[in-house]
Amino acid sequence: MEYNIDARGEKLGRLASQIAILLMGKNKTDFTKNELADAKVNVINASKLNITRKKMKQTEYQKYSGFPGGRKVENMEKVISDKGYTEILRKAVYGMLPGNKLRPLMMKNLIIKEN
């Protein structure tokens, strides 16, 4: 099943949770946790998400290399300027999917376009 979602004017978290539900297959009657759902989600107009300026400056994303002093923190504004809105939406959806071995397979079924 293929779903097309327009992100114009949508809030980031609400859109991400809606996408996560579709990727997991929770909207279907034959939902099972241990099987990959037959769902592909296409998101268009990701650059027109409704994100406030305050949220762009406050929200931080962390990376850790494993070495002492290897923690890197970037705010949402920096991530958007470097990688675009697609990365922000991808990170939000990734955090809302269950942390098991199906998560990378579900993320492959997500296609995000900025225009």
A tleap script that builds the chain and sets N, CA, C and O, in Angstrom:
source leaprc.protein.ff14SB
mol = sequence {
  NMET GLU TYR ASN ILE ASP ALA ARG GLY GLU
  LYS LEU GLY ARG LEU ALA SER GLN ILE ALA
  ILE LEU LEU MET GLY LYS ASN LYS THR ASP
  PHE THR LYS ASN GLU LEU ALA ASP ALA LYS
  VAL ASN VAL ILE ASN ALA SER LYS LEU ASN
  ILE THR ARG LYS LYS MET LYS GLN THR GLU
  TYR GLN LYS TYR SER GLY PHE PRO GLY GLY
  ARG LYS VAL GLU ASN MET GLU LYS VAL ILE
  SER ASP LYS GLY TYR THR GLU ILE LEU ARG
  LYS ALA VAL TYR GLY MET LEU PRO GLY ASN
  LYS LEU ARG PRO LEU MET MET LYS ASN LEU
  ILE ILE LYS GLU CASN
}
set mol.1.N position { 0.848 -1.173 0.000 }
set mol.1.CA position { 0.000 0.000 0.000 }
set mol.1.C position { 0.892 1.234 0.000 }
set mol.1.O position { 1.887 1.285 0.723 }
set mol.2.N position { 0.548 2.201 -0.787 }
set mol.2.CA position { 1.348 3.409 -0.882 }
set mol.2.C position { 0.530 4.604 -0.401 }
set mol.2.O position { -0.615 4.799 -0.809 }
set mol.3.N position { 1.143 5.399 0.476 }
set mol.3.CA position { 0.483 6.569 1.038 }
set mol.3.C position { 1.231 7.818 0.599 }
set mol.3.O position { 2.461 7.848 0.627 }
set mol.4.N position { 0.500 8.848 0.193 }
set mol.4.CA position { 1.077 10.134 -0.170 }
set mol.4.C position { 0.603 11.169 0.836 }
set mol.4.O position { -0.598 11.343 1.042 }
set mol.5.N position { 1.554 11.855 1.461 }
set mol.5.CA position { 1.229 12.834 2.494 }
set mol.5.C position { 1.823 14.178 2.104 }
set mol.5.O position { 2.988 14.264 1.714 }
set mol.6.N position { 1.011 15.229 2.214 }
set mol.6.CA position { 1.472 16.590 1.969 }
set mol.6.C position { 1.787 17.228 3.317 }
set mol.6.O position { 0.917 17.307 4.184 }
set mol.7.N position { 3.026 17.684 3.499 }
set mol.7.CA position { 3.473 18.215 4.786 }
set mol.7.C position { 3.259 19.719 4.913 }
set mol.7.O position { 3.675 20.313 5.908 }
set mol.8.N position { 2.632 20.332 3.949 }
set mol.8.CA position { 2.458 21.784 3.972 }
set mol.8.C position { 1.618 22.224 5.177 }
set mol.8.O position { 0.456 21.838 5.306 }
set mol.9.N position { 2.217 23.034 6.058 }
set mol.9.CA position { 1.515 23.585 7.208 }
set mol.9.C position { 1.328 22.634 8.372 }
set mol.9.O position { 0.677 22.999 9.352 }
set mol.10.N position { 1.872 21.431 8.306 }
set mol.10.CA position { 1.713 20.444 9.383 }
set mol.10.C position { 2.770 20.657 10.465 }
set mol.10.O position { 3.877 21.116 10.184 }
set mol.11.N position { 2.416 20.320 11.696 }
set mol.11.CA position { 3.383 20.334 12.794 }
set mol.11.C position { 4.282 19.110 12.672 }
set mol.11.O position { 3.835 18.044 12.248 }
set mol.12.N position { 5.545 19.264 13.043 }
set mol.12.CA position { 6.535 18.204 12.860 }
set mol.12.C position { 6.183 16.937 13.624 }
set mol.12.O position { 6.185 15.854 13.040 }
set mol.13.N position { 5.884 17.042 14.901 }
set mol.13.CA position { 5.623 15.865 15.722 }
set mol.13.C position { 4.355 15.129 15.340 }
set mol.13.O position { 4.322 13.899 15.334 }
set mol.14.N position { 3.327 15.867 15.027 }
set mol.14.CA position { 2.054 15.235 14.646 }
set mol.14.C position { 2.187 14.501 13.315 }
set mol.14.O position { 1.641 13.412 13.136 }
set mol.15.N position { 2.913 15.106 12.393 }
set mol.15.CA position { 3.137 14.460 11.101 }
set mol.15.C position { 4.004 13.215 11.268 }
set mol.15.O position { 3.737 12.183 10.653 }
set mol.16.N position { 5.044 13.312 12.102 }
set mol.16.CA position { 5.948 12.179 12.309 }
set mol.16.C position { 5.222 11.000 12.944 }
set mol.16.O position { 5.465 9.853 12.570 }
set mol.17.N position { 4.338 11.264 13.897 }
set mol.17.CA position { 3.608 10.158 14.526 }
set mol.17.C position { 2.624 9.520 13.547 }
set mol.17.O position { 2.416 8.307 13.579 }
set mol.18.N position { 2.025 10.320 12.688 }
set mol.18.CA position { 1.118 9.785 11.668 }
set mol.18.C position { 1.884 8.894 10.686 }
set mol.18.O position { 1.401 7.830 10.299 }
set mol.19.N position { 3.075 9.334 10.288 }
set mol.19.CA position { 3.906 8.543 9.374 }
set mol.19.C position { 4.349 7.248 10.039 }
set mol.19.O position { 4.345 6.195 9.403 }
set mol.20.N position { 4.732 7.314 11.319 }
set mol.20.CA position { 5.194 6.122 12.042 }
set mol.20.C position { 4.086 5.074 12.132 }
set mol.20.O position { 4.350 3.881 11.984 }
set mol.21.N position { 2.861 5.507 12.373 }
set mol.21.CA position { 1.728 4.577 12.445 }
set mol.21.C position { 1.528 3.875 11.102 }
set mol.21.O position { 1.268 2.673 11.054 }
set mol.22.N position { 1.653 4.636 10.011 }
set mol.22.CA position { 1.490 4.039 8.681 }
set mol.22.C position { 2.621 3.059 8.366 }
set mol.22.O position { 2.374 1.997 7.794 }
set mol.23.N position { 3.859 3.405 8.736 }
set mol.23.CA position { 4.998 2.523 8.459 }
set mol.23.C position { 4.925 1.224 9.259 }
set mol.23.O position { 5.318 0.166 8.769 }
set mol.24.N position { 4.420 1.308 10.494 }
set mol.24.CA position { 4.293 0.104 11.321 }
set mol.24.C position { 3.122 -0.759 10.876 }
set mol.24.O position { 3.098 -1.960 11.145 }
set mol.25.N position { 2.149 -0.156 10.196 }
set mol.25.CA position { 0.976 -0.898 9.754 }
set mol.25.C position { -0.104 -0.971 10.812 }
set mol.25.O position { -0.966 -1.848 10.753 }
set mol.26.N position { -0.076 -0.063 11.782 }
set mol.26.CA position { -1.057 -0.095 12.867 }
set mol.26.C position { -2.453 0.316 12.415 }
set mol.26.O position { -3.422 0.122 13.149 }
set mol.27.N position { -2.565 0.875 11.225 }
set mol.27.CA position { -3.876 1.263 10.719 }
set mol.27.C position { -4.599 0.103 10.041 }
set mol.27.O position { -5.746 0.249 9.619 }
set mol.28.N position { -3.940 -1.042 9.933 }
set mol.28.CA position { -4.545 -2.205 9.279 }
set mol.28.C position { -5.083 -3.185 10.310 }
set mol.28.O position { -4.618 -3.224 11.449 }
set mol.29.N position { -6.055 -3.964 9.904 }
set mol.29.CA position { -6.661 -4.922 10.833 }
set mol.29.C position { -5.775 -6.131 11.076 }
set mol.29.O position { -5.897 -6.780 12.115 }
set mol.30.N position { -4.890 -6.448 10.149 }
set mol.30.CA position { -4.020 -7.615 10.310 }
set mol.30.C position { -2.631 -7.222 10.839 }
set mol.30.O position { -1.629 -7.813 10.437 }
set mol.31.N position { -2.570 -6.247 11.723 }
set mol.31.CA position { -1.305 -5.758 12.283 }
set mol.31.C position { -0.655 -6.805 13.175 }
set mol.31.O position { -1.303 -7.375 14.053 }
set mol.32.N position { 0.623 -7.052 12.945 }
set mol.32.CA position { 1.431 -7.874 13.845 }
set mol.32.C position { 2.748 -7.150 14.078 }
set mol.32.O position { 3.317 -6.566 13.156 }
set mol.33.N position { 3.229 -7.192 15.319 }
set mol.33.CA position { 4.433 -6.453 15.678 }
set mol.33.C position { 5.689 -6.998 15.017 }
set mol.33.O position { 6.617 -6.242 14.729 }
set mol.34.N position { 5.724 -8.299 14.774 }
set mol.34.CA position { 6.962 -8.915 14.318 }
set mol.34.C position { 7.067 -9.062 12.803 }
set mol.34.O position { 7.957 -9.758 12.315 }
set mol.35.N position { 6.183 -8.427 12.058 }
set mol.35.CA position { 6.247 -8.485 10.601 }
set mol.35.C position { 6.305 -7.082 10.021 }
set mol.35.O position { 5.699 -6.147 10.544 }
set mol.36.N position { 7.040 -6.960 8.940 }
set mol.36.CA position { 7.155 -5.688 8.250 }
set mol.36.C position { 5.864 -5.409 7.478 }
set mol.36.O position { 5.395 -6.252 6.712 }
set mol.37.N position { 5.303 -4.233 7.684 }
set mol.37.CA position { 4.065 -3.868 6.991 }
set mol.37.C position { 4.366 -3.554 5.528 }
set mol.37.O position { 5.437 -3.045 5.198 }
set mol.38.N position { 3.427 -3.857 4.677 }
set mol.38.CA position { 3.566 -3.577 3.253 }
set mol.38.C position { 3.070 -2.157 2.993 }
set mol.38.O position { 2.022 -1.959 2.379 }
set mol.39.N position { 3.836 -1.166 3.468 }
set mol.39.CA position { 3.420 0.224 3.338 }
set mol.39.C position { 4.604 1.080 2.929 }
set mol.39.O position { 5.686 0.978 3.507 }
set mol.40.N position { 4.395 1.922 1.932 }
set mol.40.CA position { 5.392 2.900 1.519 }
set mol.40.C position { 4.764 4.277 1.705 }
set mol.40.O position { 3.622 4.508 1.307 }
set mol.41.N position { 5.518 5.184 2.309 }
set mol.41.CA position { 5.005 6.520 2.587 }
set mol.41.C position { 5.841 7.541 1.820 }
set mol.41.O position { 7.061 7.598 1.976 }
set mol.42.N position { 5.178 8.341 0.996 }
set mol.42.CA position { 5.823 9.432 0.263 }
set mol.42.C position { 5.374 10.747 0.887 }
set mol.42.O position { 4.177 11.017 0.986 }
set mol.43.N position { 6.329 11.558 1.304 }
set mol.43.CA position { 6.025 12.858 1.907 }
set mol.43.C position { 6.535 13.939 0.965 }
set mol.43.O position { 7.698 13.924 0.563 }
set mol.44.N position { 5.661 14.876 0.615 }
set mol.44.CA position { 6.074 15.993 -0.233 }
set mol.44.C position { 5.940 17.293 0.552 }
set mol.44.O position { 5.248 17.347 1.568 }
set mol.45.N position { 6.605 18.334 0.075 }
set mol.45.CA position { 6.600 19.668 0.689 }
set mol.45.C position { 7.134 19.649 2.121 }
set mol.45.O position { 6.573 20.310 2.995 }
set mol.46.N position { 8.202 18.906 2.372 }
set mol.46.CA position { 8.782 18.848 3.717 }
set mol.46.C position { 9.364 20.196 4.131 }
set mol.46.O position { 9.449 20.485 5.324 }
set mol.47.N position { 9.762 21.015 3.179 }
set mol.47.CA position { 10.338 22.321 3.514 }
set mol.47.C position { 9.276 23.315 3.981 }
set mol.47.O position { 9.611 24.401 4.453 }
set mol.48.N position { 7.999 22.953 3.852 }
set mol.48.CA position { 6.918 23.848 4.265 }
set mol.48.C position { 6.270 23.407 5.577 }
set mol.48.O position { 5.123 23.753 5.859 }
set mol.49.N position { 7.021 22.634 6.382 }
set mol.49.CA position { 6.539 22.236 7.707 }
set mol.49.C position { 6.356 23.464 8.584 }
set mol.49.O position { 7.046 24.468 8.410 }
set mol.50.N position { 5.435 23.383 9.514 }
set mol.50.CA position { 5.170 24.486 10.432 }
set mol.50.C position { 6.055 24.320 11.671 }
set mol.50.O position { 5.677 23.645 12.629 }
set mol.51.N position { 7.245 24.949 11.640 }
set mol.51.CA position { 8.178 24.897 12.765 }
set mol.51.C position { 8.469 26.330 13.187 }
set mol.51.O position { 8.851 27.155 12.358 }
set mol.52.N position { 8.292 26.632 14.469 }
set mol.52.CA position { 8.510 27.990 14.959 }
set mol.52.C position { 10.001 28.285 15.091 }
set mol.52.O position { 10.815 27.366 15.182 }
set mol.53.N position { 10.355 29.572 15.102 }
set mol.53.CA position { 11.757 29.992 15.255 }
set mol.53.C position { 12.312 29.550 16.605 }
set mol.53.O position { 13.468 29.137 16.705 }
set mol.54.N position { 11.483 29.640 17.641 }
set mol.54.CA position { 11.925 29.241 18.978 }
set mol.54.C position { 12.268 27.754 19.006 }
set mol.54.O position { 13.263 27.353 19.610 }
set mol.55.N position { 11.448 26.943 18.356 }
set mol.55.CA position { 11.687 25.502 18.309 }
set mol.55.C position { 12.973 25.194 17.540 }
set mol.55.O position { 13.707 24.273 17.902 }
set mol.56.N position { 13.246 25.956 16.487 }
set mol.56.CA position { 14.464 25.725 15.707 }
set mol.56.C position { 15.722 25.989 16.523 }
set mol.56.O position { 16.738 25.319 16.340 }
set mol.57.N position { 15.653 26.961 17.418 }
set mol.57.CA position { 16.832 27.285 18.228 }
set mol.57.C position { 16.940 26.406 19.463 }
set mol.57.O position { 18.049 26.142 19.926 }
set mol.58.N position { 15.823 25.947 20.008 }
set mol.58.CA position { 15.829 25.169 21.254 }
set mol.58.C position { 16.121 23.692 21.041 }
set mol.58.O position { 16.824 23.086 21.850 }
set mol.59.N position { 15.604 23.104 19.985 }
set mol.59.CA position { 15.732 21.662 19.780 }
set mol.59.C position { 17.166 21.303 19.429 }
set mol.59.O position { 17.750 21.874 18.508 }
set mol.60.N position { 17.732 20.352 20.169 }
set mol.60.CA position { 19.116 19.946 19.952 }
set mol.60.C position { 19.194 18.472 19.586 }
set mol.60.O position { 18.444 17.648 20.108 }
set mol.61.N position { 20.105 18.155 18.688 }
set mol.61.CA position { 20.370 16.779 18.285 }
set mol.61.C position { 21.787 16.434 18.708 }
set mol.61.O position { 22.712 17.218 18.497 }
set mol.62.N position { 21.960 15.248 19.312 }
set mol.62.CA position { 23.256 14.856 19.841 }
set mol.62.C position { 23.837 13.688 19.068 }
set mol.62.O position { 23.118 12.814 18.584 }
set mol.63.N position { 25.168 13.696 18.964 }
set mol.63.CA position { 25.928 12.565 18.428 }
set mol.63.C position { 27.023 12.277 19.436 }
set mol.63.O position { 27.516 13.190 20.099 }
set mol.64.N position { 27.404 11.024 19.556 }
set mol.64.CA position { 28.492 10.667 20.455 }
set mol.64.C position { 29.382 9.647 19.772 }
set mol.64.O position { 28.911 8.592 19.345 }
set mol.65.N position { 30.668 9.957 19.668 }
set mol.65.CA position { 31.609 9.086 18.963 }
set mol.65.C position { 32.085 7.926 19.822 }
set mol.65.O position { 32.615 6.949 19.292 }
set mol.66.N position { 31.910 8.011 21.131 }
set mol.66.CA position { 32.380 6.962 22.023 }
set mol.66.C position { 33.689 7.318 22.697 }
set mol.66.O position { 34.119 6.626 23.620 }
set mol.67.N position { 34.321 8.376 22.254 }
set mol.67.CA position { 35.575 8.821 22.843 }
set mol.67.C position { 35.317 9.947 23.840 }
set mol.67.O position { 34.306 10.641 23.732 }
set mol.68.N position { 36.215 10.142 24.812 }
set mol.68.CA position { 36.063 11.266 25.738 }
set mol.68.C position { 36.052 12.591 24.973 }
set mol.68.O position { 36.918 12.843 24.136 }
set mol.69.N position { 35.078 13.416 25.268 }
set mol.69.CA position { 34.948 14.693 24.572 }
set mol.69.C position { 34.372 14.555 23.175 }
set mol.69.O position { 34.455 15.490 22.379 }
set mol.70.N position { 33.795 13.415 22.866 }
set mol.70.CA position { 33.301 13.156 21.518 }
set mol.70.C position { 31.828 13.444 21.329 }
set mol.70.O position { 31.241 13.025 20.331 }
set mol.71.N position { 31.214 14.153 22.272 }
set mol.71.CA position { 29.787 14.482 22.159 }
set mol.71.C position { 29.627 15.762 21.355 }
set mol.71.O position { 30.248 16.780 21.661 }
set mol.72.N position { 28.793 15.706 20.324 }
set mol.72.CA position { 28.546 16.874 19.490 }
set mol.72.C position { 27.065 17.208 19.550 }
set mol.72.O position { 26.211 16.329 19.432 }
set mol.73.N position { 26.770 18.486 19.734 }
set mol.73.CA position { 25.387 18.944 19.832 }
set mol.73.C position { 25.144 19.981 18.738 }
set mol.73.O position { 25.911 20.931 18.585 }
set mol.74.N position { 24.069 19.783 17.983 }
set mol.74.CA position { 23.664 20.740 16.955 }
set mol.74.C position { 22.205 21.099 17.180 }
set mol.74.O position { 21.400 20.246 17.555 }
set mol.75.N position { 21.865 22.365 16.950 }
set mol.75.CA position { 20.453 22.715 17.053 }
set mol.75.C position { 19.768 22.492 15.702 }
set mol.75.O position { 20.428 22.243 14.693 }
set mol.76.N position { 18.458 22.582 15.700 }
set mol.76.CA position { 17.670 22.258 14.512 }
set mol.76.C position { 18.022 23.174 13.342 }
set mol.76.O position { 18.033 22.736 12.191 }
set mol.77.N position { 18.307 24.433 13.629 }
set mol.77.CA position { 18.643 25.392 12.582 }
set mol.77.C position { 19.882 24.949 11.799 }
set mol.77.O position { 19.916 25.037 10.571 }
set mol.78.N position { 20.891 24.475 12.519 }
set mol.78.CA position { 22.146 24.028 11.895 }
set mol.78.C position { 21.918 22.776 11.053 }
set mol.78.O position { 22.454 22.661 9.951 }
set mol.79.N position { 21.129 21.843 11.568 }
set mol.79.CA position { 20.855 20.605 10.822 }
set mol.79.C position { 20.089 20.918 9.541 }
set mol.79.O position { 20.360 20.326 8.496 }
set mol.80.N position { 19.134 21.846 9.614 }
set mol.80.CA position { 18.364 22.224 8.425 }
set mol.80.C position { 19.265 22.887 7.393 }
set mol.80.O position { 19.143 22.613 6.199 }
set mol.81.N position { 20.176 23.763 7.842 }
set mol.81.CA position { 21.058 24.434 6.883 }
set mol.81.C position { 22.046 23.456 6.247 }
set mol.81.O position { 22.417 23.626 5.085 }
set mol.82.N position { 22.479 22.429 6.997 }
set mol.82.CA position { 23.437 21.458 6.460 }
set mol.82.C position { 22.768 20.379 5.613 }
set mol.82.O position { 23.210 20.102 4.498 }
set mol.83.N position { 21.699 19.768 6.139 }
set mol.83.CA position { 21.121 18.585 5.495 }
set mol.83.C position { 19.697 18.771 4.997 }
set mol.83.O position { 19.196 17.930 4.250 }
set mol.84.N position { 19.035 19.850 5.390 }
set mol.84.CA position { 17.692 20.118 4.903 }
set mol.84.C position { 16.598 19.604 5.831 }
set mol.84.O position { 16.867 18.960 6.846 }
set mol.85.N position { 15.371 19.903 5.458 }
set mol.85.CA position { 14.208 19.516 6.257 }
set mol.85.C position { 13.973 18.013 6.239 }
set mol.85.O position { 13.350 17.473 7.154 }
set mol.86.N position { 14.458 17.340 5.220 }
set mol.86.CA position { 14.251 15.894 5.147 }
set mol.86.C position { 14.905 15.185 6.322 }
set mol.86.O position { 14.352 14.222 6.853 }
set mol.87.N position { 16.076 15.654 6.730 }
set mol.87.CA position { 16.781 15.014 7.846 }
set mol.87.C position { 16.033 15.221 9.164 }
set mol.87.O position { 16.005 14.323 10.005 }
set mol.88.N position { 15.432 16.391 9.348 }
set mol.88.CA position { 14.668 16.673 10.568 }
set mol.88.C position { 13.468 15.733 10.663 }
set mol.88.O position { 13.219 15.138 11.712 }
set mol.89.N position { 12.734 15.604 9.574 }
set mol.89.CA position { 11.561 14.723 9.568 }
set mol.89.C position { 11.980 13.263 9.713 }
set mol.89.O position { 11.306 12.486 10.390 }
set mol.90.N position { 13.089 12.891 9.080 }
set mol.90.CA position { 13.592 11.516 9.181 }
set mol.90.C position { 13.967 11.172 10.626 }
set mol.90.O position { 13.658 10.079 11.101 }
set mol.91.N position { 14.627 12.094 11.322 }
set mol.91.CA position { 15.010 11.863 12.723 }
set mol.91.C position { 13.776 11.758 13.620 }
set mol.91.O position { 13.744 10.945 14.543 }
set mol.92.N position { 12.763 12.580 13.347 }
set mol.92.CA position { 11.544 12.548 14.158 }
set mol.92.C position { 10.804 11.223 13.984 }
set mol.92.O position { 10.332 10.641 14.961 }
set mol.93.N position { 10.702 10.749 12.756 }
set mol.93.CA position { 10.018 9.475 12.497 }
set mol.93.C position { 10.825 8.322 13.077 }
set mol.93.O position { 10.252 7.396 13.652 }
set mol.94.N position { 12.146 8.366 12.934 }
set mol.94.CA position { 13.029 7.312 13.440 }
set mol.94.C position { 12.857 7.144 14.950 }
set mol.94.O position { 12.869 6.024 15.460 }
set mol.95.N position { 12.698 8.250 15.653 }
set mol.95.CA position { 12.520 8.188 17.101 }
set mol.95.C position { 11.166 7.650 17.520 }
set mol.95.O position { 11.007 7.215 18.661 }
set mol.96.N position { 10.191 7.668 16.630 }
set mol.96.CA position { 8.849 7.197 16.970 }
set mol.96.C position { 8.592 5.751 16.564 }
set mol.96.O position { 7.544 5.192 16.887 }
set mol.97.N position { 9.532 5.150 15.867 }
set mol.97.CA position { 9.399 3.739 15.503 }
set mol.97.C position { 9.993 2.871 16.608 }
set mol.97.O position { 10.885 3.321 17.328 }
set mol.98.N position { 9.516 1.632 16.755 }
set mol.98.CA position { 10.059 0.758 17.797 }
set mol.98.C position { 11.521 0.418 17.514 }
set mol.98.O position { 11.916 0.226 16.364 }
set mol.99.N position { 12.310 0.348 18.578 }
set mol.99.CA position { 13.747 0.121 18.425 }
set mol.99.C position { 14.105 -1.339 18.288 }
set mol.99.O position { 14.813 -1.881 19.136 }
set mol.100.N position { 13.638 -1.981 17.254 }
set mol.100.CA position { 13.981 -3.383 17.007 }
set mol.100.C position { 14.605 -3.514 15.620 }
set mol.100.O position { 14.865 -2.506 14.962 }
set mol.101.N position { 14.845 -4.737 15.173 }
set mol.101.CA position { 15.542 -4.919 13.901 }
set mol.101.C position { 14.685 -4.583 12.685 }
set mol.101.O position { 15.191 -4.583 11.563 }
set mol.102.N position { 13.412 -4.299 12.879 }
set mol.102.CA position { 12.558 -3.902 11.762 }
set mol.102.C position { 12.641 -2.401 11.474 }
set mol.102.O position { 12.228 -1.955 10.404 }
set mol.103.N position { 13.172 -1.620 12.421 }
set mol.103.CA position { 13.198 -0.168 12.243 }
set mol.103.C position { 13.954 0.271 10.980 }
set mol.103.O position { 13.425 1.095 10.234 }
set mol.104.N position { 15.159 -0.237 10.706 }
set mol.104.CA position { 15.820 0.186 9.461 }
set mol.104.C position { 15.047 -0.219 8.204 }
set mol.104.O position { 15.082 0.489 7.197 }
set mol.105.N position { 14.362 -1.337 8.262 }
set mol.105.CA position { 13.567 -1.777 7.114 }
set mol.105.C position { 12.351 -0.879 6.913 }
set mol.105.O position { 11.964 -0.597 5.779 }
set mol.106.N position { 11.749 -0.431 8.018 }
set mol.106.CA position { 10.619 0.496 7.912 }
set mol.106.C position { 11.081 1.840 7.353 }
set mol.106.O position { 10.377 2.462 6.559 }
set mol.107.N position { 12.273 2.285 7.774 }
set mol.107.CA position { 12.781 3.578 7.314 }
set mol.107.C position { 13.089 3.564 5.814 }
set mol.107.O position { 13.049 4.610 5.167 }
set mol.108.N position { 13.391 2.400 5.262 }
set mol.108.CA position { 13.625 2.304 3.819 }
set mol.108.C position { 12.344 2.550 3.032 }
set mol.108.O position { 12.398 2.910 1.856 }
set mol.109.N position { 11.195 2.361 3.669 }
set mol.109.CA position { 9.906 2.575 3.007 }
set mol.109.C position { 9.424 4.017 3.113 }
set mol.109.O position { 8.302 4.327 2.710 }
set mol.110.N position { 10.261 4.900 3.649 }
set mol.110.CA position { 9.908 6.313 3.796 }
set mol.110.C position { 10.678 7.137 2.767 }
set mol.110.O position { 11.907 7.090 2.719 }
set mol.111.N position { 9.952 7.887 1.950 }
set mol.111.CA position { 10.559 8.759 0.943 }
set mol.111.C position { 10.101 10.182 1.233 }
set mol.111.O position { 8.903 10.463 1.274 }
set mol.112.N position { 11.070 11.082 1.433 }
set mol.112.CA position { 10.755 12.467 1.780 }
set mol.112.C position { 11.317 13.384 0.699 }
set mol.112.O position { 12.480 13.268 0.310 }
set mol.113.N position { 10.473 14.295 0.220 }
set mol.113.CA position { 10.899 15.285 -0.773 }
set mol.113.C position { 10.616 16.674 -0.220 }
set mol.113.O position { 9.563 16.914 0.371 }
set mol.114.N position { 11.564 17.588 -0.415 }
set mol.114.CA position { 11.416 18.937 0.140 }
set mol.114.C position { 10.483 19.819 -0.671 }
set mol.114.O position { 9.850 20.714 -0.111 }
set mol.115.N position { 10.381 19.595 -1.967 }
set mol.115.CA position { 9.565 20.496 -2.792 }
set mol.115.C position { 8.124 20.072 -2.836 }
set mol.115.O position { 7.308 20.725 -3.487 }
savepdb mol mol.pdb
quit
